[in-house]
Amino acid sequence: MSTSKTPNYDLHAWEPDDDFQLHEINENFAAIDSALGVRYPVVIGTYVGDGTQARLIDLGAAAAAVLVENNEGNRSDYDHSFVFGGLALPGAPMNNNGLVVQGAGFLVSYQSSIRLQTNQTGILYRYVAWLEP
């Protein structure tokens, strides 16, 4: 059996004269796995804007977070007067609901009057979505 433990995660640590116990290794792995926390599956994709005011991009599962940018990697123009993308979380949409996590996907929008352009006709958008585990 191990005669000492690590200071941060209380893992088994062996001295040269300690007997080696397989269950201690399993306890160490369980503690490490728990400390690493929950993993969020990631979906990376693209869509081409169609100009509609509200459009659902289907992910097939609920998202914990969604990040959208236009094909050039921009979320806004140089003076931030147009919004091309951003980050949205459940219950925390991007400004003026230009990007909203909803159901098994996310809503994008094209509204020229308030300069939301996360769904502008013919523009390629890239997204990263972290799905709920």
Secondary structure, 3 states (H helix, E strand, C coil): CCCEECCCCCCEECCCCCCCCHHHHHHHHHHHHHHHCCCCCEEEEEEECCCCCCEEEECCCCEEEEEEEECCCCCECCCCCCECCEEEECCECCHHHCEEEECCEEEECEEHHHCEECCCCCCEEEEEEEECC
